[in-house]
Amino acid sequence: MKLVKFERLPSKTIKHRGREFKLEGILEEIALLFYERGEAVESTTIAKKLGLRKTGKFTEKVIRYHLCGRMVDCEPIKGRVFVSPSALIFISGDGGVLDLTELEGFYDNLPRFSSKIIVNIIREQVTLEELLLLFEGVEQEAVKKLVKLCKIAEPLPQYEEDGIVYYDFAKYDLNTLKGYIHRGFLLEDVSQKTRDSRYKFGNLDYLDFILWYGTGRRGEEFTYNDVVCKYVKAGTRLPDEIREATKEILKKKRRDAEKLGQVFVNHPGYKLLEIKVKRKIKKRKRRQKIYLSFGPTDFNTSVRTNQSLDEPILESKEGGFTTIRHKYIRRIDLNEPDYLKNSFLSNMFGVALVTITEDDKIILQRRSRQVLMGPEKLTLATAENMIRGLDEDKDGKPNPFITAKRCIREELVALNSLPILTASSTMSTVGLGDTLSYKTYCMLSSSKAGLT
């Protein structure tokens, strides 16, 4: 039994022994009994449940003729036929969807039959039971996100036989699927090219980070003089539907923060508008210079846009609701930062700085309970948004190196010996890129600190 199948939906009504039956209704009866018992059901049981006395004819003329092999798996055993749905979700070529997980009793009985369902949207052979072991305590939420993904998934043609094209959905690897379900946004909401271009760090799996520029190799860093910034005063207005739809989100997050004693401050930030790299020849060596253009934004706008990308708050043309990510970002190629200049999102820019001690140890910190983003989680010693009006050089231009220096002093103030920072020698940028979860942008840097 598959999780999802590409199949023409059984919309027609058939007549049998003077009565009319909808094939979809028969399929739902089969599914309900399958959920209840956790195994295939004898076809005569379905016939009796529908009020028929002569069950053999019903099996042959209705179930086997119209449903078997397509939407129902039929297994003959000693003259009897046992049936079960061939999938939980059926997708048709015209965009129709039949979702059997919406039937009563599905989630209550899921442990009984989850081992029989193959999660055929991933390349590995994994059952739904095995997948749900990764989501202990939030199994129902995970299944709902999985079902939502199946409903918008586009099947891949695999092979053709006798003029019939057979389709498959196996696009993703298990770790990718796990990561996206945990983060709450859908694989189909970023392009395949974006998924394939995620950054891989050492032997870690692909991270939800797109590295635009930088290699991380020694001698290829961007130093203080290699990063040139400018500021554009003009702001960007939110679309009316975003402005209206996110009013309550902003109020709720502020109330939740107050209840938890967390700091919720609308600090002014820098929106990344443009990023360009140019190469210059100096003393027969080519060095890259990176040019960053910033505009104004603030934390409230970040909450209403980047931090709410996967909230179902926008009305969909198909009825119901959709998300900012699905409506506005889904078709954008995130590998190229050209889209930034036309984006209405906050796109707040920050710095992630790895502080390395003299004996080559990395300093980590556990975030306070009072912070809004990631309370009590381990993080780098410095991971901070640039603050407008504060992180500027002597000419009034934004400067991420100043952000890094400010944050090291703030975050490491508890240590007896602070690192001695000079703009030109102790800090270097190894890359710039984009996190997919919140669509936030950061400069990845390292600093050698005078600490042990």
C-alpha positions in Angstrom: 0.0 0.0 0.0 1.4 3.4 -1.0 1.1 6.7 0.7 0.2 8.5 -2.6 -0.8 7.3 -6.1 -1.4 9.0 -9.4 -4.8 7.7 -10.6 -8.0 8.8 -12.3 -10.6 9.4 -9.6 -13.7 7.1 -9.5 -16.3 9.7 -10.0 -18.9 7.6 -11.8 -21.9 5.9 -10.3 -22.7 2.3 -11.2 -25.8 0.1 -11.0 -25.9 -3.3 -9.4 -29.0 -5.4 -8.6 -31.3 -2.4 -9.0 -29.2 -0.1 -6.8 -26.8 2.7 -7.5 -23.3 2.9 -5.9 -20.7 5.5 -6.1 -17.3 4.0 -6.5 -15.8 6.6 -4.2 -18.2 5.6 -1.5 -17.3 1.9 -1.9 -13.6 2.8 -1.7 -14.3 4.8 1.5 -16.1 1.8 3.1 -13.1 -0.4 2.3 -10.7 2.2 3.9 -12.8 2.5 7.0 -12.8 -1.3 7.6 -9.1 -1.4 6.8 -8.4 1.3 9.4 -10.6 -0.4 12.0 -9.0 -3.9 11.6 -5.5 -2.9 10.5 -5.5 -5.4 7.6 -7.2 -6.3 4.3 -10.9 -7.0 4.5 -12.9 -9.8 2.7 -14.8 -8.3 -0.1 -18.0 -10.0 1.0 -17.9 -8.0 4.2 -18.0 -4.8 2.2 -21.0 -6.1 0.3 -22.9 -7.0 3.5 -22.1 -3.6 5.0 -23.7 -2.1 1.9 -26.8 -4.2 2.5 -26.4 -6.8 -0.2 -27.2 -10.5 0.2 -25.5 -12.0 -2.9 -22.0 -10.9 -2.2 -20.1 -12.9 -4.8 -21.6 -11.1 -7.8 -20.8 -7.7 -6.1 -17.1 -8.7 -5.7 -16.8 -9.8 -9.3 -18.8 -7.1 -11.1 -18.1 -4.1 -9.0 -15.0 -4.3 -6.9 -12.8 -6.5 -9.2 -14.0 -5.0 -12.4 -14.0 -1.3 -11.4 -11.5 -0.9 -8.5 -9.0 -3.7 -8.3 -5.5 -2.8 -9.6 -6.3 0.9 -9.7 -7.5 2.1 -6.3 -7.9 -1.2 -4.5 -5.4 -4.0 -3.9 -7.2 -7.4 -4.3 -5.6 -10.6 -2.9 -7.4 -13.9 -3.7 -6.9 -16.5 -0.9 -8.6 -19.9 -1.2 -11.5 -18.7 -3.3 -12.0 -15.6 -1.2 -10.9 -12.0 -2.1 -9.4 -9.7 0.4 -9.3 -5.9 -0.4 -7.6 -2.8 0.9 -7.0 0.7 -0.5 -3.9 0.8 -2.8 -3.0 4.3 -1.4 -4.1 6.8 1.2 -4.1 9.7 -1.2 -5.0 9.7 -4.9 -4.0 12.5 -7.3 -5.6 12.7 -10.7 -4.2 14.4 -13.8 -6.8 17.2 -13.7 -5.7 18.2 -10.2 -8.3 16.3 -8.3 -7.5 14.8 -4.9 -9.1 12.0 -2.9 -7.7 12.0 0.6 -8.7 8.9 2.6 -6.8 10.3 5.7 -9.8 12.6 6.2 -12.1 9.7 7.1 -13.1 9.1 10.7 -10.9 6.8 12.6 -7.8 7.3 10.5 -5.6 8.8 13.2 -7.0 6.8 16.1 -6.2 3.6 14.3 -3.0 4.6 12.6 -0.7 2.4 14.8 -2.6 -0.7 13.6 -1.8 -0.3 9.9 1.1 2.2 9.5 3.6 -0.6 9.0 1.7 -1.6 5.8 2.1 1.8 4.1 5.1 2.6 2.0 6.1 6.3 2.1 6.7 6.5 -1.7 7.7 10.1 -1.9 11.2 9.3 -0.7 13.9 7.3 -2.4 14.5 4.9 0.5 12.1 2.0 1.2 10.5 3.3 4.4 7.2 2.5 6.0 5.0 5.1 7.6 5.5 3.3 10.9 9.3 3.7 10.6 9.0 7.3 9.5 6.9 8.2 12.5 9.5 6.9 14.9 11.4 10.1 14.0 8.4 12.3 15.2 7.6 10.8 18.6 5.0 12.8 20.3 4.0 14.8 17.3 3.0 11.9 14.9 -0.4 13.4 13.9 1.1 16.8 13.1 3.9 15.1 11.0 1.3 13.0 9.1 -0.8 16.1 8.3 2.3 17.9 6.9 3.2 14.8 4.9 -0.4 14.6 3.5 -0.3 18.3 2.6 3.0 17.7 0.7 1.5 14.8 -1.2 -1.5 16.9 -2.3 0.7 19.4 -4.1 3.4 17.0 -5.2 3.9 16.6 -9.0 4.4 13.0 -10.0 7.4 12.0 -12.1 6.8 9.8 -15.2 8.8 6.6 -14.7 8.1 4.3 -17.7 5.5 3.5 -20.3 3.9 0.1 -21.0 1.2 -0.6 -23.5 0.6 3.1 -24.0 0.1 3.7 -20.3 2.5 6.0 -18.5 3.4 4.9 -14.9 4.2 7.6 -12.4 6.2 7.8 -9.2 6.6 10.4 -6.5 10.0 9.3 -5.0 11.9 12.6 -5.2 13.3 13.2 -1.7 15.8 11.6 0.6 14.8 10.7 4.2 16.9 13.3 6.0 15.6 16.1 3.8 12.0 15.0 4.4 12.6 14.8 8.1 14.2 18.2 8.2 11.4 19.9 6.3 8.6 18.4 8.3 10.4 19.5 11.5 10.8 23.1 10.2 7.2 23.2 9.0 7.6 24.3 5.4 7.0 22.2 2.3 9.5 20.7 -0.1 7.4 21.8 -3.0 7.6 25.4 -1.8 11.2 25.7 -3.0 12.5 24.8 -6.4 14.3 21.5 -7.2 17.3 23.6 -8.1 17.3 25.2 -4.7 17.0 21.9 -2.9 19.9 20.5 -4.9 22.1 23.5 -4.1 21.8 23.4 -0.3 25.1 23.7 1.5 26.9 20.5 2.7 29.3 21.0 5.6 31.9 18.2 6.0 30.1 14.9 6.6 26.9 16.5 7.7 23.8 16.1 5.6 22.7 19.0 3.3 21.8 22.0 5.4 18.9 24.3 4.8 21.3 27.0 3.7 22.2 28.4 0.3 25.8 29.6 0.2 26.0 32.3 -2.5 29.6 33.4 -2.1 32.6 32.1 -0.3 34.3 28.7 0.0 35.5 28.6 3.6 39.0 27.8 2.5 42.0 29.5 4.0 43.3 32.4 1.9 39.9 32.9 0.1 38.1 34.8 2.9 36.6 38.3 2.7 38.4 40.6 5.1 37.4 44.0 6.4 38.6 45.9 3.3 37.0 43.4 0.9 33.4 44.2 2.0 31.9 47.4 0.7 28.5 48.5 2.0 26.0 51.3 1.0 22.6 52.3 2.4 19.5 53.2 0.4 17.0 55.2 2.5 13.8 54.2 0.5 11.8 51.5 2.2 9.4 48.9 0.7 5.7 48.8 1.4 4.1 45.5 2.2 1.3 44.3 -0.1 -2.1 45.1 1.3 -3.1 41.5 1.8 0.1 40.8 3.7 -0.4 43.9 5.8 -3.9 42.9 6.8 -3.4 39.2 7.2 -0.4 39.6 9.5 -1.8 42.1 12.0 -3.1 39.4 14.3 0.1 37.4 14.0 2.2 40.3 15.2 -0.2 40.9 18.2 -0.2 37.2 19.1 3.6 36.9 19.1 3.9 40.0 21.2 1.3 38.7 23.7 3.1 35.2 23.8 6.4 36.9 24.4 5.0 38.9 27.3 3.5 35.8 28.9 6.9 34.0 28.7 8.8 37.1 29.9 10.7 37.3 26.6 12.0 40.6 25.1 10.0 41.7 22.1 11.6 44.9 20.8 10.9 46.4 17.4 14.6 47.3 16.8 15.5 48.9 13.4 17.4 46.6 11.1 19.0 46.4 7.7 17.2 44.8 4.7 19.6 43.2 2.2 18.7 44.7 -1.2 21.6 43.6 -3.4 24.8 41.6 -3.3 27.5 41.6 -6.0 31.0 40.2 -6.2 33.8 41.7 -8.3 37.4 40.6 -8.7 40.3 43.0 -8.7 44.0 42.3 -9.5 46.4 43.4 -6.8 50.1 42.5 -6.9 49.4 39.8 -9.5 46.8 38.2 -7.2 43.1 38.2 -7.8 41.0 39.2 -4.8 37.3 39.4 -4.6 35.4 42.4 -3.3 31.8 42.0 -2.2 29.4 44.9 -2.5 26.3 44.9 -0.2 23.3 47.3 -0.6 21.0 47.7 2.4 17.7 49.4 3.0 15.6 50.0 6.1 13.5 47.3 7.9 12.6 46.4 11.4 11.9 43.4 13.7 8.1 43.8 13.4 8.3 43.5 9.6 10.5 40.5 10.0 7.9 38.9 12.2 5.1 39.6 9.7 7.0 38.3 6.7 10.1 36.1 7.0 9.0 34.6 10.3 5.5 34.0 9.1 6.2 32.4 5.7 4.4 29.2 6.5 1.4 30.5 8.2 -1.8 29.7 6.2 -3.1 33.3 6.3 -3.7 34.2 2.6 -6.8 33.4 0.7 -6.2 30.8 -2.1 -7.7 30.9 -5.5 -8.6 27.3 -5.1 -10.5 28.0 -1.9 -9.2 27.8 1.7 -5.9 29.4 2.6 -2.3 29.4 1.4 1.1 30.7 2.7 3.4 33.6 1.8 6.0 31.1 0.8 3.7 29.1 -1.5 2.2 32.2 -3.1 5.2 34.5 -3.5 8.4 32.5 -3.2 7.7 29.0 -4.6 8.8 29.8 -8.1 11.9 31.9 -7.3 15.3 30.5 -7.9 16.9 31.2 -4.5 20.4 30.3 -5.7 20.8 33.7 -7.3 20.3 36.8 -5.0 19.0 38.9 -7.9 15.5 38.5 -6.5 16.3 40.5 -3.4 15.8 44.0 -4.9 12.2 43.3 -5.8 11.3 41.5 -2.6 8.8 42.9 -0.1 10.0 40.7 2.7 12.0 42.1 5.6 15.1 40.1 4.6 16.9 41.3 7.7 20.7 40.8 7.5 22.8 39.5 10.4 26.2 38.0 11.3 27.0 34.5 12.5 30.5 34.6 14.0 32.5 31.5 15.0 34.8 32.6 17.8 38.0 30.5 18.0 40.2 30.5 21.1 44.0 30.4 21.0 44.0 26.7 21.6 41.6 26.1 18.7 38.3 25.7 20.6 35.0 27.1 19.4 33.0 29.2 22.0 29.3 28.4 22.2 26.6 30.0 24.3 23.2 28.9 25.6 20.7 31.5 24.8 18.6 33.0 27.6 15.0 32.2 28.4 14.2 35.8 27.8 15.1 35.9 24.1 12.3 35.5 21.5 14.3 33.6 18.9 15.5 30.1 20.0 15.4 30.5 23.8 17.6 28.2 25.8 19.2 26.7 22.7 23.0 26.4 22.1 24.3 28.7 19.4 27.5 30.4 18.3 29.0 32.9 20.6 27.8 35.6 18.2 24.7 35.4 16.1 23.0 38.7 15.7 21.1 41.0 13.4 22.6 44.2 12.3 21.0 47.2 14.1 20.4 50.3 12.0 21.9 53.4 13.5 24.3 51.4 15.7 26.3 49.2 13.4 27.8 52.0 11.2 31.3 53.1 10.3 32.6 56.6 10.7 31.1 57.6 7.4 27.6 56.5 8.5 27.5 53.3 6.3 26.3 50.0 7.6 29.1 47.6 8.4 28.7 43.9 9.5 32.2 43.8 11.0 31.1 46.4 13.5 28.1 44.2 14.3 30.5 41.3 14.9 32.7 43.3 17.2 29.8 44.8 19.1 28.3 41.3 19.7 31.5 39.7 20.8 31.9 42.4 23.5 28.3 41.9 24.6 28.1 38.2 24.5 31.5 37.4 26.0 31.3 40.1 28.7 31.0 37.4 31.4 34.5 36.2 30.6 37.4 37.8 32.4 39.5 38.4 29.3 37.8 39.8 26.2 39.3 39.2 22.8 41.2 42.1 21.4 39.6 43.0 18.1 41.1 44.9 15.2 39.1 45.4 12.0 41.8 44.2 9.6 43.4 41.2 11.3 41.2 39.1 13.6 38.0 38.7 11.6 37.3 37.3 8.2 34.2 36.3 6.3 34.1 32.8 4.9 30.7 33.1 3.1 27.4 34.9 2.6 24.1 33.1 2.0 20.4 32.5 2.8 18.7 30.2 5.3 15.6 28.6 3.8 13.5 28.3 6.9 12.9 32.0 7.7 14.6 33.3 4.5 17.1 35.2 6.6 20.5 36.4 5.3 23.8 36.3 7.1 27.5 36.7 6.8 29.4 33.6 8.1 32.6 34.8 9.8 35.4 33.6 12.0 37.5 35.4 14.6 40.6 34.4 16.5 40.2 35.4 20.1 42.8 36.0 22.8 41.2 33.4 25.1 41.9 29.9 26.2 
